[in-house]
Amino acid sequence: MFRRPQFTHQPAAFSASDRFGLLDERRLHGCCDADRSIFPAFVERISAEQARRYVVAWADLTTRALESNIFLDPAFALPAARHLSDRKGPEFLLAWEQDGTSPRKRLIAVWPIVRPRLWFGSTCKTWVHDYCCSGAPLLDKAQALRSLDAILAYLRASQNSVSILAISQIREHGATAALLRHFSALRGLALNIVAHYDRAALEAARPGVSAADFVSRKKKKELDRQLRRLRDMGPLTLGVTREGADMARHIESFLALEKSGWKGRDGGAFLNRPDHAAFVRSIAAALGAEGKCRVYWMASEDKIIASNVVFFTGETAYFWKTAYDEDFAFSSPGVLLTMSMTDSLLHEPGVRSVDSCAVSGHPMIDHIWRDRTPMADVMLSLRADRPQELEGAVKRELFRRRMREKAKSAWAHLGFA
């Protein structure tokens, strides 16, 4: 489901006085004092392979995170680092509570980063990739300010040339953004929004609501007609798969559907790239075993004709990927499946919101899910004594994005996209 977001190109200050979504300041100040230990947090930078040693502590942190992020669950992030990264790959900053006997008493932060590729680069980036739709780090909600302070202090101390941290795809009114606003004001650091965009979302905690309430009467009649037409062709089955051998089988069906469509023809399907297909199989098995992955599917006469992959963590679900059989495009099986899935999610215990993981203005989901989540890409100055560097970095980033979009437009005009 996820595509790269569309961007605006007008930078804006990320005002610390913007109160919407701001965490309680007394609670944030208290974060520094949550552990009365005299010992500062211990921060280390390790590879993805080394991070595997701390999977248990990492998984525990996901249950205490200030803002949940399935894409930083170790069952997702470690396969992504293994199968999707280039030779350099991401590094992981881990912050720990420590005491007199152990430097790793309790994990309080996991923050994946990509260091500047050029030796003179000044911007360190939070690691995101094509299959990730949240750049929010994992920070212990009881010690969020302390862990953030420790991570940024480590970056300043370990690389003198790094003066800016770029963080992509965070919820503009979420807990991470609120913490960054508060922290930047507290430390006198500049914080700017590089891009605003939004994506469709489903607020699921609404009793008595169904998917049919989100579409017009005309659209509902059209969908009913398409559903009858499918049923006239033979037995129609809707289902959901959660784990085990069934999960593996339905992931293979999803991969085959995606490969048979336009993504396969364009070379962008998972099966076009063996490492990417291995990534999907790995995360589906691992997250499925933890109850965090489901495949919703539709079959006509035992043939899978539509498939949706959805992740779950905390009170949030993520509509990550969708595929359908283009031979059945006349009946919109992907839309019909999504309508059925929406009804299921509206009645899912514990789920309060569903992230569509979709680009702004998506031609399918935007017309079904009417809620919107404002998103932002931001840059944070790490050094109060070098504020001018942030302005230059923002301008360079905006220029890079404009050039990339112009190149994509030209490529498409020539018929290559």
JOVENQUI-V818902 format. One record per backbone hydrogen bond with DSSP energy under -0.5 kcal/mol. CO is the residue of the C=O (numbers start at 1). NH is the residue of the N-H. If there is no record, write none. Layout:
BEGIN
co->{CO CO}
nh->{NH NH}
END
This chain:
BEGIN
co->{9 12 13 15 17 19 24 25 26 27 28 28 29 30 30 31 34 41 42 44 44 46 47 48 49 50 51 52 54 55 56 57 58 59 60 61 64 69 70 73 73 74 76 77 78 79 80 80 90 91 91 92 92 93 94 95 95 96 97 97 102 106 108 109 110 111 112 113 114 118 122 122 122 124 125 129 137 138 139 140 141 143 144 145 146 147 148 149 150 151 152 153 154 155 159 161 163 163 164 165 166 167 169 169 170 171 171 174 175 176 177 178 179 180 181 182 183 184 184 190 191 192 192 193 195 196 197 199 200 201 201 202 202 204 206 210 211 212 216 217 218 219 220 221 222 223 224 225 226 227 228 229 230 230 231 235 237 239 241 243 243 244 245 246 247 248 249 250 251 252 253 254 255 256 257 258 258 261 262 263 263 263 264 269 270 270 273 273 274 275 276 277 278 279 280 281 282 283 284 285 286 287 287 287 288 292 294 294 295 296 297 298 298 299 299 300 302 303 305 306 307 308 308 309 309 310 311 313 315 315 316 317 318 318 320 321 323 324 325 326 328 328 329 332 333 334 335 336 337 338 339 340 341 342 343 344 345 347 348 350 352 352 353 354 355 357 359 362 364 365 365 368 371 372 373 374 375 376 377 377 378 379 380 383 384 386 387 387 388 389 390 391 392 393 394 395 396 397 398 399 400 401 402 403 404 405 406 407 408 409 410 411 412}
nh->{11 193 15 18 19 22 28 29 30 31 31 32 32 33 34 34 36 43 96 46 94 92 51 52 52 53 54 55 58 59 60 61 62 63 63 64 141 72 73 76 77 78 80 81 82 83 84 85 48 93 113 46 94 111 44 108 109 42 105 106 99 97 140 95 138 93 127 91 125 121 124 163 164 166 114 132 139 110 66 143 144 147 148 149 150 151 152 153 154 155 156 157 158 159 162 163 382 383 124 380 126 378 135 136 376 174 177 178 179 180 181 182 183 184 185 186 187 188 189 381 14 194 379 12 377 8 375 373 356 203 371 204 354 206 209 213 214 215 220 221 222 223 224 225 226 227 228 229 230 231 232 233 233 234 234 301 299 297 295 246 247 248 249 250 251 252 253 254 255 256 257 258 259 260 261 261 264 265 266 267 268 269 267 272 273 277 276 277 278 279 280 281 282 283 284 285 286 287 288 289 290 290 292 293 291 312 296 310 241 308 239 305 306 237 301 303 304 300 325 298 323 296 310 320 321 294 318 316 352 353 313 355 311 320 2 309 307 326 328 329 331 333 332 336 337 338 339 340 341 342 343 344 345 346 347 347 348 349 351 352 204 205 317 202 319 3 362 366 367 368 369 370 201 374 199 172 197 170 194 195 167 192 165 386 387 389 390 391 392 393 394 395 396 397 398 399 400 401 402 403 404 405 406 407 408 409 410 411 412 413 414 416 415}
END
